[in-house]
Amino acid sequence: MIEAVAYCRVSGASQISGDGFPRQISTITACCQAKEMTIKHEYLEEAVPGKLDEDHRPAFQQMIGDLLGNGCRTIVVENMSRLAREYRTQEHLIIYIASKGLTLISADTGEDITAAMMGDPMRRALVQIRNFFGTR
């Protein structure tokens, strides 16, 4: 089985105790079960607006550091808006993740986002269009 980690984010302090994290974990868990992956760890980004990059995301930084040291190479997010709300931030984070040799999967579609973005230019364009309209 492939090992993966869950990355979840909520934007505001008031959302920390809401249903955001349980909902995200549930979607990620279902995706991982369907793909025969196990969740090794959950990283919860608390009260971090989606427009901020990796320098302002403590859980994200911890996750990347852990992944680079433990052999697990796959990150699963509920959907791309949980990675980031703004497209340019999404793209920046995807490139950052790919540059570390890691894989990002979007649980809502099951798609390997890093492969789509970094591989075929046409798939990259389709992912960009879908994510642009999907995060509005």
Salt bridges, closest charged atoms under 4 A:
GLU3 OE1 - LYS40 NZ 3.44
ASP53 OD1 - HIS56 ND1 3.03
GLU54 OE1 - HIS92 NE2 2.70
GLU78 OE2 - ARG23 NE 2.84
GLU86 OE1 - ARG88 NH2 3.05
GLU91 OE2 - ARG124 NH2 2.45
GLU111 OE2 - ARG123 NH2 3.09
GLU111 OE1 - ARG130 NH2 2.36
